[in-house]
Amino acid sequence: MSVLVVGLSHKSAPVAMLERAAVSRDTLTKLLSDLACAEPVADVFVVSTCNRLEVYAEVDRFHAGVTAVCELLARHCGVPERELARHLYVYHQERAVSHLLAVACGLDSMVPGEEQILGQLRAVIKLAGQHGTIGRTLGDLGRVALRAGKRVRAETGITRAGTSLLSLAAELASPSLGGTGLADRDVLVVGAGAMSALAVTMAARHGAASIVVANRTRERAERIAAKSAVAATRVAELADLPAALTEADAVVCCTGAAGPVLTVDMIAEALASRPAARGPLVLLDLAMPRDVEPAVAGLPGVVVISMDTLREHPTAAAAADIAAAWAILQAELAAYRSATDATRVAPVVVALRAKAAGVVDAELTRLAGRLAGDGISGRTLDETARTVRRVVDKLLHAPTVRIKELAASSGAEQYAAALRDLFDLDPRAVEAVTGAAAVQRNPI
């Protein structure tokens, strides 16, 4: 078994392709299910954000695994496989592990150190667990990645460059809003997901005069609005968007809709009823696929900040913070590698200790039988047993430690085989340990 990642991101594909490849929550669930049923795949989870779509899988054959993942990605994205393949990257084993850690640490993000990716990664791993598509290997790897991401944010200053795409978009919008950003502005947030909740929080923190949350489901909009510290906060339904647009200075769009939510006709209607003195209507489109119809950008009196805009204005983190983040990533990668290497020889070590324990128990039983008529006290027999077990443990300590150290070398299997031969270990005992670990890793 080996770890494989197949995906595309803002680094490998244009925004138009990322938009076409975006998957909805329902599609993501179906994709997970089909990937888990693919013959080469043992377990899997999928990272789907506005800037990336990546499949992480444990496979038993590399080429068959890549083929299966590519076919299923193309099928569920609705993009022809040949066209999609031009933008896909494939990483295997340690390179795949390193990539996931870089994603979790925000080192592969459009905004270095962005905080949202960590929550998004946690959510997709949880989703895979709920659908039974993730086992011990990817589960352990996910925990390592999340730990690395937390360490980077706690131990470095990488987030000083900008905490999210949302904050970068707000920064780019500021000149169009009079140079004061969202302060004293009327903000409309379209959508009620995690990004929308962040938008409401950011607008409140920046001193927005009012906040309106519009969503298809009113209850979700109300939950988000309730968390706002701005007194003038209310909710609206999508049917009320034209009126809400008329009263807005800045609009943050981040729904999960399959097509545009804000059309040319809708914006044109809002502009016709909107006082010119309010200045331009600023639209921050952070959805994928996009919420704002592309032709809206051509309307007079409108400023659209989209994923294309953000891509042209990357935020650079300090070199020292980037270096510190990479150092943490490398330390976590080394620890993961050591732990993985140790598991490769663990069945042999367990079988060795089990055989030694069996020999000790048999000999102690024989000794107790021979001394039964000699009046030896139970306390003496117990102390003898403890002494014998200590001696055996000390004798086995050095080879146990050494085989774990050697597991990191390219000849790990040869060392394990030598240990099996030297101590005449029953291959069935080693296989039994391996099988028990597999059952524990993927419980029915």
C-alpha positions in Angstrom: 0.0 0.0 0.0 1.1 3.5 -0.7 -0.2 7.1 -0.4 -1.2 8.9 -3.6 -2.5 12.4 -4.3 -4.0 13.5 -7.6 -5.4 17.0 -7.9 -5.4 20.5 -9.4 -5.1 23.9 -7.7 -4.5 27.6 -8.4 -0.9 26.7 -9.1 -1.7 24.2 -11.9 -4.9 25.4 -13.4 -6.5 28.7 -14.4 -9.5 30.0 -12.5 -11.8 29.0 -15.4 -10.7 25.3 -15.1 -11.0 25.4 -11.3 -14.5 26.7 -11.7 -15.5 23.9 -14.1 -13.9 21.3 -11.8 -15.6 22.5 -8.7 -17.9 19.9 -7.0 -20.9 20.5 -4.8 -21.3 18.8 -1.4 -23.6 16.1 -2.9 -21.2 15.5 -5.7 -18.3 15.3 -3.2 -20.1 12.6 -1.3 -20.8 10.6 -4.5 -17.1 11.0 -5.5 -15.9 9.8 -2.2 -18.2 6.7 -2.4 -17.1 5.8 -5.9 -13.4 6.3 -5.1 -13.7 4.1 -2.1 -15.2 1.4 -4.3 -12.5 1.6 -6.9 -10.5 -1.7 -6.9 -7.0 -0.2 -6.3 -8.1 2.1 -3.5 -8.1 1.1 0.1 -9.1 4.4 1.7 -9.6 8.0 0.5 -10.5 11.6 1.3 -11.1 14.6 -1.0 -10.1 18.2 -0.4 -12.4 20.5 -2.2 -12.0 24.3 -1.8 -12.3 27.3 -4.0 -8.6 27.0 -5.0 -8.1 23.2 -5.1 -9.6 19.8 -5.7 -7.4 17.0 -4.5 -7.9 13.2 -3.9 -5.7 11.6 -1.2 -5.8 7.8 -1.5 -4.1 4.7 -0.1 -3.6 2.4 -3.1 -2.1 -1.0 -3.7 -0.9 -0.2 -7.2 0.4 3.2 -8.3 -0.6 3.3 -12.0 -3.9 1.6 -11.5 -4.6 4.0 -8.7 -3.8 7.1 -10.8 -6.0 5.8 -13.6 -9.0 5.1 -11.4 -8.7 8.5 -9.6 -8.4 10.5 -12.9 -11.3 8.7 -14.5 -13.6 9.3 -11.5 -12.5 13.0 -11.1 -13.3 13.6 -14.7 -16.7 11.9 -14.5 -17.8 13.7 -11.4 -16.4 17.1 -12.4 -18.0 16.9 -15.9 -14.7 17.8 -17.5 -13.3 15.5 -20.3 -10.5 13.5 -18.8 -8.0 14.5 -21.5 -8.7 18.1 -20.9 -8.6 17.8 -17.1 -5.4 15.8 -17.1 -3.4 18.7 -18.5 -3.9 20.5 -15.2 -3.5 17.6 -12.8 -0.5 16.8 -10.6 0.3 13.5 -9.2 2.4 12.9 -6.0 3.3 9.6 -4.5 4.5 8.4 -1.1 6.7 10.9 0.7 6.1 13.6 -1.9 2.3 13.1 -1.4 2.7 13.3 2.4 4.9 16.4 2.2 2.3 18.1 -0.1 -0.6 17.5 2.3 1.5 19.0 5.1 2.3 22.0 2.9 -1.4 22.5 2.2 -2.3 22.2 5.9 0.4 24.7 6.8 -0.8 27.2 4.3 2.4 27.0 2.3 0.6 26.0 -0.8 -2.2 28.6 -0.5 -2.7 31.7 -2.6 -2.4 33.7 0.6 0.5 32.1 2.6 -0.6 31.0 6.0 -4.3 31.3 5.4 -6.3 30.0 8.4 -9.3 28.7 6.5 -7.6 25.7 4.9 -7.0 24.1 8.3 -10.7 24.1 9.1 -11.5 22.9 5.6 -9.0 20.0 5.9 -10.5 19.0 9.2 -14.0 19.1 7.7 -13.1 16.8 4.8 -11.4 14.3 7.0 -14.4 14.2 9.2 -16.7 13.8 6.2 -14.6 10.8 5.0 -14.8 9.3 8.5 -18.6 9.7 8.5 -18.8 7.9 5.2 -16.3 5.2 6.2 -13.8 5.9 3.4 -10.8 6.7 5.6 -8.7 4.2 7.5 -5.8 4.3 9.8 -3.1 5.2 7.3 -4.8 8.3 6.0 -6.4 9.0 9.4 -2.9 9.2 11.0 -1.6 11.2 8.1 -4.5 13.7 8.5 -3.7 14.1 12.2 -0.1 14.8 11.4 -1.0 17.4 8.8 -3.5 19.2 11.2 -0.9 19.2 13.9 1.7 20.7 11.6 -0.8 23.3 10.5 -1.5 24.3 14.1 2.2 24.5 15.0 3.0 26.7 12.0 0.2 29.2 13.0 1.2 29.1 16.7 5.0 29.1 16.3 5.6 31.4 13.3 4.4 34.8 12.1 3.3 33.5 8.7 -0.3 34.7 9.3 0.9 38.3 9.5 0.9 38.4 5.6 -2.9 37.9 5.5 -5.2 35.5 7.2 -7.4 34.6 4.3 -8.6 35.2 0.7 -11.3 37.2 2.3 -9.0 39.6 4.0 -7.0 40.0 0.8 -10.2 40.7 -1.2 -11.2 43.3 1.4 -7.8 45.0 1.2 -8.1 45.2 -2.6 -11.6 46.6 -2.3 -10.6 49.4 0.0 -9.6 52.0 -2.6 -13.0 51.6 -4.3 -14.7 52.2 -0.9 -13.0 55.5 -0.3 -9.8 54.0 1.2 -11.5 53.1 4.5 -12.4 49.5 3.6 -15.7 48.3 5.1 -15.8 50.9 7.9 -19.1 52.7 8.0 -20.2 50.8 4.9 -23.4 48.8 4.2 -22.3 45.2 3.6 -24.3 42.5 2.0 -23.2 38.9 2.5 -24.7 36.3 0.0 -24.5 32.8 1.3 -24.5 31.2 4.7 -21.5 28.8 4.7 -18.2 29.0 6.6 -16.8 31.8 4.3 -20.0 33.8 4.8 -19.7 33.5 8.6 -16.1 34.8 8.3 -17.3 37.7 6.1 -19.9 38.7 8.7 -17.2 38.6 11.4 -14.8 40.6 9.3 -17.4 43.2 8.4 -18.3 43.7 12.0 -14.6 43.9 13.1 -13.9 46.5 10.4 -16.8 48.7 11.7 -19.5 48.1 9.0 -22.5 50.4 9.4 -24.9 47.5 8.6 -24.8 43.9 7.5 -27.4 42.0 5.6 -27.1 38.2 5.2 -29.0 36.7 2.2 -29.4 33.0 1.8 -31.7 30.5 0.2 -32.4 29.0 3.7 -33.4 31.7 6.1 -32.6 29.7 9.2 -28.9 29.4 8.3 -28.7 33.1 7.5 -30.2 33.9 10.9 -27.6 31.7 12.7 -24.8 33.6 11.1 -26.4 37.0 11.6 -26.9 36.3 15.2 -23.1 36.1 15.7 -22.6 39.7 14.4 -21.6 42.4 16.8 -23.2 45.0 14.5 -26.6 46.1 15.8 -27.9 46.9 12.2 -27.7 43.3 11.1 -30.6 41.5 9.4 -31.3 38.6 7.0 -32.9 38.4 3.6 -33.9 35.7 1.2 -32.4 35.4 -2.3 -35.6 36.7 -3.7 -34.9 40.0 -1.9 -31.4 40.4 -3.5 -32.4 43.2 -5.9 -33.6 45.5 -3.1 -30.6 44.5 -0.9 -28.2 45.3 -3.6 -29.6 48.8 -4.0 -28.8 49.5 -0.3 -25.3 47.9 -0.3 -21.8 49.4 -0.8 -20.0 46.1 -0.7 -21.2 42.6 -1.5 -19.4 39.4 -0.5 -20.6 36.4 -2.5 -19.6 32.9 -1.4 -22.5 30.5 -2.0 -22.2 26.9 -3.2 -24.5 27.5 -6.2 -23.8 25.7 -9.5 -24.3 28.9 -11.5 -24.3 32.7 -11.2 -26.4 34.2 -8.4 -25.8 37.8 -9.3 -26.7 38.3 -13.0 -26.1 41.3 -15.3 -29.9 42.1 -15.3 -30.0 42.0 -11.5 -27.0 44.3 -11.0 -28.2 46.7 -13.7 -31.6 46.9 -12.0 -29.9 47.6 -8.6 -27.7 50.3 -10.1 -30.7 52.0 -11.7 -32.2 52.5 -8.3 -29.0 53.2 -6.4 -28.0 56.8 -5.7 -24.8 57.7 -7.7 -23.5 59.5 -4.6 -22.9 56.1 -2.9 -20.0 55.4 -5.2 -19.3 52.2 -7.0 -20.9 48.9 -6.0 -18.1 46.6 -5.0 -18.6 42.9 -5.5 -16.2 40.4 -3.8 -16.8 37.1 -5.5 -15.1 34.3 -3.6 -17.3 31.5 -4.8 -16.2 28.6 -7.0 -17.9 28.3 -9.4 -18.3 32.1 -9.4 -21.5 33.7 -8.1 -21.2 36.9 -10.2 -21.9 36.6 -13.9 -18.6 37.6 -15.7 -20.3 40.2 -17.8 -21.2 42.2 -14.7 -17.6 43.5 -14.6 -18.4 45.5 -17.7 -21.2 47.5 -16.2 -20.4 51.1 -15.3 -20.4 51.8 -11.5 -19.4 48.3 -10.6 -16.1 46.9 -9.3 -15.7 43.1 -9.3 -13.0 41.5 -7.2 -12.9 37.8 -8.2 -10.6 34.9 -7.8 -8.8 36.1 -11.0 -8.1 39.4 -9.3 -6.8 37.7 -6.2 -4.5 35.5 -8.3 -2.9 38.7 -9.8 -2.2 40.1 -6.3 -0.5 37.4 -4.3 0.4 38.3 -0.7 4.0 37.6 0.2 4.9 36.4 3.7 8.2 37.2 5.3 11.0 34.9 4.2 11.9 34.1 7.8 8.3 33.0 8.5 8.2 30.9 5.4 11.5 29.3 6.4 10.3 28.6 9.9 7.1 27.1 8.6 9.1 24.8 6.3 11.3 23.8 9.2 8.2 22.7 11.2 6.9 20.8 8.2 10.2 18.9 7.8 10.3 18.1 11.5 6.7 16.7 11.3 7.5 14.8 8.1 10.6 13.2 9.7 8.5 12.2 12.8 5.9 10.7 10.5 8.5 8.9 8.5 10.1 7.3 11.6 6.7 6.2 12.9 5.8 4.7 9.6 9.1 2.9 9.3 8.7 1.5 12.8 5.3 0.0 11.9 7.0 -2.0 9.0 9.0 -4.1 11.5 6.5 -4.0 14.3 4.9 -7.4 13.5 8.4 -9.1 13.7 9.1 -7.4 17.0 5.8 -8.4 18.4 6.1 -12.0 17.2 9.6 -12.1 18.7 8.5 -10.9 22.1 5.5 -13.2 22.0 7.7 -16.2 21.4 10.1 -15.2 24.2 7.1 -14.8 26.6 5.9 -18.2 25.6 9.3 -19.8 26.2 9.6 -18.1 29.6 6.1 -19.1 30.7 6.7 -22.8 29.6 10.0 -22.9 31.5 8.6 -21.3 34.6 5.7 -23.8 34.6 8.2 -26.7 34.3 10.4 -25.2 37.1 7.4 -24.8 39.4 6.4 -28.5 38.8 9.9 -29.8 39.5 10.2 -27.7 42.8 6.6 -28.4 44.0 7.8 -31.0 46.6 10.8 -29.0 47.8 8.8 -26.6 50.0 9.7 -23.5 47.9 7.5 -20.6 48.8 5.2 -18.9 46.3 7.0 -15.7 47.0 10.3 -17.2 46.0 8.8 -18.6 42.8 7.3 -15.2 42.0 10.6 -13.5 42.5 12.3 -16.1 40.3 9.7 -15.5 37.5 10.2 -11.8 37.7 14.0 -12.2 37.5 13.8 -14.5 34.5 11.4 -12.1 32.6 13.7 -9.1 33.4 16.7 -11.0 32.0 14.8 -11.9 28.8 13.5 -8.3 28.4 17.0 -6.9 28.7 18.4 -9.4 26.2 15.7 -8.5 23.7 15.9 -4.7 24.3 19.0 -4.1 22.1 17.8 -6.1 19.1 14.3 -4.5 19.4 15.7 -0.9 19.4 18.2 -1.7 16.7 15.7 -3.2 14.3 13.5 -0.1 14.7 16.5 2.1 14.0 17.3 0.0 10.9 13.7 0.2 9.7 14.5 3.7 8.3 17.1 2.3 6.0 16.5 0.8 2.5 17.2 -2.7 3.8 14.5 -2.7 6.4 12.9 -5.9 5.1 16.2 -7.7 5.0 16.9 -6.9 8.7 13.4 -8.0 9.6 14.0 -11.3 7.7 17.3 -11.8 9.5 15.5 -11.4 12.8 12.9 -14.0 11.8 15.7 -16.4 10.8 17.9 -15.9 13.9 15.1 -16.5 16.3 13.3 -19.0 14.2 10.0 -17.1 14.2 6.9 -18.8 12.8 5.9 -16.8 9.7 2.3 -17.5 10.6 2.8 -15.7 13.9 4.1 -12.6 12.0 1.3 -12.7 9.6 -1.2 -13.0 12.4 0.1 -9.8 13.9 0.0 -8.0 10.6 -3.6 -9.3 10.0 -4.8 -8.1 13.4 -3.3 -4.7 12.7 -5.1 -4.5 9.3 -8.4 -5.4 11.0 -7.8 -2.7 13.6 -6.9 -0.2 10.8 -10.1 -0.9 8.8 -12.7 -2.2 11.2 -15.9 -3.6 9.6 
